[in-house]
Amino acid sequence: MQFSAKEISLLLNGSLQGNPDVKVFQLAKIEDAQEGSLSFLANPKYEAFLYTTKASVVIVNEDLLIDKQVTPTIIRVKDAYSSFSILLEKYNTLKLDKKGIEQPCFIHPDAKIGKDVYIGAFAYIGAGVVIGDRSKIYPQCYIGDDVKVGDDCSLHSGVKIYHDCVLKNTVTIHSNAVIGGDGFGFAPQANGAYSKVSQIGNVVIEDDVEIGANTCIDRATMGSTIIKKGVKLDNLIQIAHNAEIGQNTVIASQTGISGSAKIGDSNIIGGQVGIVGHVTLAKGTQIQAKSGINKSIEEEGKKWGGAPATSYQNYMRSQVIIQRLPEMEKKIEELQRALLALQQNSSASN
């Protein structure tokens, strides 16, 4: 796929400086770019590369002052980083644009498949499944009975969606994620054994959600585990039964969220965070990596850290104190020796 500088400039509503007809066929970092590459410059510390790069086209901020001769064609835009992100998305969409049904795969006769759908080889589509228009089901996906997949969804290779789950529109799920596995529900018995509690609910994933590879979201015992609109989940996250993740929340890798926890809108949760069950986190909560949340957070827009978590300011103060503990230990020992000497002197005087 080749595009001219003029075509790119029109797409980004930018202004051109240089040859409008030069062609590019790949995207590259400005320091590594070769002829035929499209790159961008947003961070001033990389400005020197603008004068040495071999890229054919470079996107820059409209207010950048260029005080030397440059070889590439320049496209000036309001925000170079955001504009390049748009191009990355367009490139990725074109690269992954597939339609049609590959064989061998299994599609139950009762399944309803929308327009311009792609279903890859060795995929399994169960009874009563509905797949919306332009959705892509990549090879080796499993979609259980009565699952609903909306429009413009992408399920990458190896994704497993258990029965009765609902994916709304523009949901992206990366390889080997499991949606709707049984919640971790077991009832202790008098003899010390555990009896499994059947998990008859489902998982509902709302619009514009992206879920990373190998993440697991358990189905509810009853009702739904809910991932709300705009949520972004990293790889290797565990979300337990009946949990609820609020709109536009982002969660980093290796975080575990226990059953029936309610995460508010616009939360930012770092990696390896543990959240106990049945707690509620207020809107705008930010949690530092490796923190442990053992109680509800009611104040909105606050930062937390530590295990168990405390306010971010207290956590940072405690970290400073921890660093000073060896020094404090020495001073305490010195004080103890001085006190002992005073006591001995006092005893000798008496």
C-alpha positions as CSV (number, residue, x, y, z in Angstrom):
1,M,0.0,0.0,0.0
2,Q,1.4,3.4,-1.1
3,F,0.2,6.8,-0.3
4,S,1.4,10.2,-1.4
5,A,2.3,13.1,1.0
6,K,-0.7,15.0,-0.4
7,E,-3.1,12.2,0.4
8,I,-1.8,12.0,3.9
9,S,-1.9,15.8,4.4
10,L,-5.5,15.9,3.3
11,L,-6.4,13.0,5.7
12,L,-4.8,14.9,8.6
13,N,-6.0,18.4,7.5
14,G,-2.3,19.4,7.5
15,S,-0.2,21.8,5.5
16,L,2.6,20.6,3.1
17,Q,6.1,21.7,2.8
18,G,8.0,20.0,0.1
19,N,7.2,17.5,-2.6
20,P,3.4,16.6,-2.4
21,D,3.8,13.6,-4.8
22,V,6.4,11.7,-2.8
23,K,5.2,8.2,-1.9
24,V,5.4,6.3,1.4
25,F,4.7,2.6,2.0
26,Q,5.7,2.1,5.6
27,L,5.7,3.7,9.1
28,A,8.9,4.1,11.1
29,K,10.6,5.9,14.0
30,I,12.3,9.1,12.8
31,E,15.8,7.8,13.9
32,D,15.4,4.5,12.0
33,A,13.4,5.6,9.0
34,Q,14.5,4.8,5.4
35,E,13.4,6.1,2.0
36,G,9.7,5.4,1.6
37,S,9.0,5.8,5.3
38,L,6.5,8.1,7.0
39,S,7.6,9.3,10.5
40,F,6.7,12.0,13.0
41,L,8.4,14.4,15.4
42,A,6.5,15.4,18.6
43,N,9.2,15.3,21.3
44,P,11.7,18.1,21.0
45,K,14.6,15.9,22.2
46,Y,14.4,14.1,18.8
47,E,14.5,17.2,16.7
48,A,18.1,16.6,15.6
49,F,16.9,13.6,13.7
50,L,14.7,15.8,11.5
51,Y,17.9,17.0,9.7
52,T,19.4,13.5,9.3
53,T,16.5,11.2,8.8
54,K,16.1,9.2,5.6
55,A,12.3,9.3,5.9
56,S,10.4,10.5,2.9
57,V,7.7,12.3,4.9
58,V,7.7,13.6,8.5
59,I,4.7,14.9,10.4
60,V,5.5,17.8,12.8
61,N,3.7,20.2,15.0
62,E,2.5,23.3,13.2
63,D,4.5,25.6,15.4
64,L,7.9,23.8,15.0
65,L,10.6,26.2,13.9
66,I,12.9,24.5,11.3
67,D,16.1,26.5,11.0
68,K,18.1,24.1,8.7
69,Q,17.5,22.5,5.4
70,V,15.5,19.2,5.6
71,T,15.3,16.4,3.0
72,P,11.9,14.9,3.7
73,T,8.5,16.4,2.9
74,I,7.1,18.0,6.0
75,I,3.4,17.9,7.0
76,R,2.5,20.4,9.7
77,V,-0.5,19.5,11.9
78,K,-1.8,20.8,15.2
79,D,-0.7,17.7,17.2
80,A,1.9,15.4,15.5
81,Y,1.6,12.6,18.1
82,S,-2.2,12.4,17.8
83,S,-2.1,12.6,14.0
84,F,0.5,9.8,13.8
85,S,-1.8,7.8,16.1
86,I,-4.6,8.2,13.6
87,L,-2.3,6.9,10.8
88,L,-1.2,3.9,12.9
89,E,-4.9,3.0,13.4
90,K,-5.6,3.4,9.7
91,Y,-2.6,1.3,8.8
92,N,-3.6,-1.4,11.3
93,T,-7.2,-1.4,10.0
94,L,-6.0,-1.9,6.4
95,K,-3.6,-4.6,7.4
96,L,-6.1,-6.5,9.3
97,D,-9.0,-5.9,6.9
98,K,-10.4,-9.3,6.0
99,K,-13.8,-10.6,4.9
100,G,-15.3,-13.9,4.1
101,I,-15.4,-17.4,5.7
102,E,-12.4,-19.6,5.6
103,Q,-12.5,-23.4,5.7
104,P,-12.5,-25.5,7.6
105,C,-14.6,-23.9,10.4
106,F,-17.8,-24.8,12.1
107,I,-20.8,-22.4,12.0
108,H,-24.0,-23.8,13.5
109,P,-27.0,-23.5,11.2
110,D,-28.9,-21.4,13.8
111,A,-26.1,-18.8,14.0
112,K,-26.8,-15.4,12.4
113,I,-23.8,-13.8,10.6
114,G,-23.9,-10.2,9.6
115,K,-22.5,-8.4,6.5
116,D,-18.9,-8.3,5.6
117,V,-17.9,-10.6,8.5
118,Y,-14.6,-12.5,8.6
119,I,-14.4,-15.9,10.1
120,G,-11.0,-17.6,10.1
121,A,-10.1,-21.2,9.7
122,F,-10.9,-23.6,12.6
123,A,-13.2,-21.2,14.3
124,Y,-16.3,-22.6,16.1
125,I,-19.5,-20.7,16.1
126,G,-22.2,-22.2,18.3
127,A,-26.0,-22.4,18.1
128,G,-27.9,-19.2,18.5
129,V,-24.8,-17.0,18.1
130,V,-25.3,-13.6,16.5
131,I,-22.3,-11.8,14.9
132,G,-22.8,-8.2,13.8
133,D,-21.7,-6.5,10.6
134,R,-18.0,-6.2,9.8
135,S,-16.8,-8.1,12.8
136,K,-13.8,-10.3,12.6
137,I,-13.4,-13.8,14.2
138,Y,-9.8,-14.9,13.7
139,P,-8.7,-18.5,13.4
140,Q,-9.2,-20.9,16.3
141,C,-11.7,-18.8,18.1
142,Y,-14.5,-20.5,20.1
143,I,-17.9,-18.7,20.4
144,G,-20.3,-20.7,22.6
145,D,-24.0,-21.0,22.2
146,D,-26.2,-17.9,22.3
147,V,-23.3,-15.4,22.4
148,K,-24.1,-12.0,20.9
149,V,-21.2,-10.2,19.2
150,G,-22.0,-6.6,18.0
151,D,-20.8,-4.7,14.9
152,D,-17.1,-4.0,14.2
153,C,-15.7,-6.3,16.8
154,S,-12.3,-8.1,16.5
155,L,-11.7,-11.4,18.3
156,H,-8.1,-12.4,17.7
157,S,-6.8,-16.0,17.4
158,G,-7.6,-18.3,20.2
159,V,-10.2,-16.2,22.0
160,K,-12.8,-18.2,23.9
161,I,-16.3,-16.7,24.6
162,Y,-18.4,-19.0,26.7
163,H,-22.2,-19.3,26.3
164,D,-24.7,-16.5,26.8
165,C,-22.1,-13.7,26.9
166,V,-22.7,-10.4,25.2
167,L,-20.2,-8.2,23.4
168,K,-21.6,-4.9,22.1
169,N,-20.0,-2.8,19.4
170,T,-16.3,-2.2,18.5
171,V,-15.0,-4.6,21.1
172,T,-11.4,-5.9,20.6
173,I,-10.2,-9.0,22.4
174,H,-6.7,-10.2,22.0
175,S,-5.4,-13.8,21.7
176,N,-6.2,-16.4,24.3
177,A,-8.4,-14.2,26.4
178,V,-11.3,-16.2,28.1
179,I,-14.6,-14.5,28.6
180,G,-17.3,-16.1,30.6
181,G,-15.4,-18.9,32.3
182,D,-17.0,-20.1,35.6
183,G,-16.6,-17.8,38.6
184,F,-14.6,-19.1,41.6
185,G,-17.6,-20.2,43.6
186,F,-17.3,-23.1,46.0
187,A,-19.3,-23.8,49.2
188,P,-17.4,-25.3,52.2
189,Q,-18.9,-28.6,53.5
190,A,-19.0,-30.1,56.9
191,N,-16.4,-32.7,56.0
192,G,-13.9,-30.0,54.8
193,A,-14.5,-30.5,51.1
194,Y,-15.9,-27.8,48.8
195,S,-19.0,-28.1,46.7
196,K,-19.1,-26.2,43.4
197,V,-21.7,-23.4,43.1
198,S,-23.1,-23.3,39.6
199,Q,-22.4,-20.1,37.8
200,I,-25.4,-19.3,35.7
201,G,-24.9,-15.7,34.8
202,N,-22.9,-14.2,32.0
203,V,-20.4,-11.4,31.0
204,V,-21.6,-8.2,29.3
205,I,-18.9,-6.1,27.5
206,E,-20.1,-2.7,26.4
207,D,-19.0,-0.6,23.4
208,D,-15.3,0.4,22.7
209,V,-13.7,-2.0,25.1
210,E,-10.3,-3.5,24.5
211,I,-9.1,-6.6,26.3
212,G,-5.5,-7.8,26.3
213,A,-4.1,-11.3,25.7
214,N,-4.6,-14.0,28.3
215,T,-7.0,-11.9,30.3
216,C,-9.8,-13.8,32.0
217,I,-13.2,-12.4,32.9
218,D,-15.5,-14.8,34.9
219,R,-19.2,-15.1,34.4
220,A,-21.5,-14.0,37.2
221,T,-23.0,-16.5,39.6
222,M,-26.3,-14.9,38.8
223,G,-26.8,-11.7,36.8
224,S,-23.8,-10.3,34.9
225,T,-20.1,-9.4,35.2
226,I,-20.1,-6.0,33.5
227,I,-17.3,-4.3,31.6
228,K,-18.6,-0.8,30.8
229,K,-18.0,1.4,27.8
230,G,-14.5,2.5,26.9
231,V,-12.7,0.2,29.4
232,K,-9.1,-0.8,28.4
233,L,-7.7,-3.9,30.0
234,D,-4.0,-5.0,29.7
235,N,-2.8,-8.6,29.2
236,L,-3.0,-11.1,32.1
237,I,-5.7,-9.6,34.2
238,Q,-8.2,-11.6,36.3
239,I,-11.7,-10.2,36.8
240,A,-13.9,-12.3,39.0
241,H,-17.6,-13.1,39.0
242,N,-20.1,-10.3,39.4
243,A,-17.4,-7.6,39.3
244,E,-18.2,-4.3,37.5
245,I,-15.6,-2.1,35.8
246,G,-16.7,1.5,35.3
247,Q,-16.6,3.5,32.0
248,N,-13.2,4.5,30.7
249,T,-11.3,2.7,33.4
250,V,-7.8,1.4,32.4
251,I,-6.2,-1.5,34.2
252,A,-2.5,-2.7,33.8
253,S,-1.2,-6.2,33.6
254,Q,-1.4,-8.8,36.4
255,T,-4.1,-7.1,38.4
256,G,-6.7,-9.2,40.1
257,I,-10.2,-8.0,40.9
258,S,-12.2,-10.2,43.3
259,G,-15.9,-11.0,43.1
260,S,-18.6,-8.3,43.3
261,A,-16.0,-5.5,43.4
262,K,-17.4,-2.3,41.8
263,I,-14.7,-0.2,40.1
264,G,-15.9,3.4,39.4
265,D,-15.7,5.3,36.2
266,S,-12.3,6.6,34.9
267,N,-10.2,4.7,37.4
268,I,-6.5,4.1,36.6
269,I,-5.2,0.9,38.2
270,G,-1.5,0.0,37.9
271,G,0.0,-3.5,37.4
272,Q,-0.1,-6.2,40.0
273,V,-2.8,-4.5,42.1
274,G,-5.0,-6.7,44.2
275,I,-8.6,-5.7,45.0
276,V,-10.7,-7.7,47.5
277,G,-14.3,-8.6,46.9
278,H,-17.4,-6.5,47.5
279,V,-15.6,-3.2,47.7
280,T,-16.5,0.0,45.7
281,L,-13.9,2.4,44.3
282,A,-15.0,6.0,43.7
283,K,-14.8,7.7,40.3
284,G,-11.4,8.9,39.3
285,T,-9.5,6.7,41.7
286,Q,-5.8,6.1,40.9
287,I,-3.9,3.1,42.3
288,Q,-0.2,2.6,42.2
289,A,1.3,-0.7,41.0
290,K,1.6,-3.5,43.5
291,S,-1.0,-2.0,45.9
292,G,-3.6,-3.9,47.8
293,I,-7.1,-2.5,48.2
294,N,-8.8,-4.1,51.2
295,K,-11.7,-1.6,51.7
296,S,-13.9,0.7,49.8
297,I,-12.7,4.1,48.6
298,E,-15.4,6.8,48.8
299,E,-13.5,10.0,47.9
300,E,-13.4,10.7,44.2
301,G,-10.2,11.6,42.3
302,K,-7.7,10.4,44.9
303,K,-4.4,8.5,44.5
304,W,-3.6,5.5,46.6
305,G,-0.6,3.2,47.1
306,G,0.8,0.5,49.3
307,A,-0.4,-2.8,50.7
308,P,-2.8,-2.3,52.4
309,A,-3.3,0.9,50.4
310,T,-3.3,4.3,52.0
311,S,-3.4,7.8,50.5
312,Y,-0.7,8.4,48.0
313,Q,0.9,11.2,50.0
314,N,1.1,9.0,53.1
315,Y,2.5,6.1,51.0
316,M,5.2,8.3,49.6
317,R,6.1,9.6,53.1
318,S,6.3,6.1,54.4
319,Q,8.7,5.1,51.5
320,V,11.0,8.0,52.5
321,I,11.0,6.8,56.1
322,I,11.7,3.2,55.0
323,Q,14.8,4.5,53.1
324,R,16.0,6.2,56.2
325,L,15.5,3.3,58.6
326,P,19.2,2.2,58.6
327,E,20.3,5.7,59.5
328,M,17.6,6.0,62.2
329,E,18.7,2.7,63.6
330,K,22.2,4.0,64.0
331,K,21.0,7.1,65.7
332,I,18.8,5.1,68.1
333,E,21.8,2.9,69.0
334,E,23.9,6.1,69.6
335,L,21.2,7.5,71.9
336,Q,20.9,4.3,73.8
337,R,24.7,4.2,74.4
338,A,24.6,7.9,75.5
339,L,21.7,7.2,77.8
340,L,23.4,4.2,79.3
341,A,26.6,6.3,79.8
342,L,24.5,9.0,81.6
343,Q,22.8,6.3,83.8
344,Q,26.2,4.8,84.7
345,N,27.7,8.3,85.5
346,S,24.6,9.1,87.7
347,S,25.0,5.8,89.5
348,A,28.7,6.4,90.1
349,S,28.0,9.9,91.5
350,N,25.5,8.5,94.0
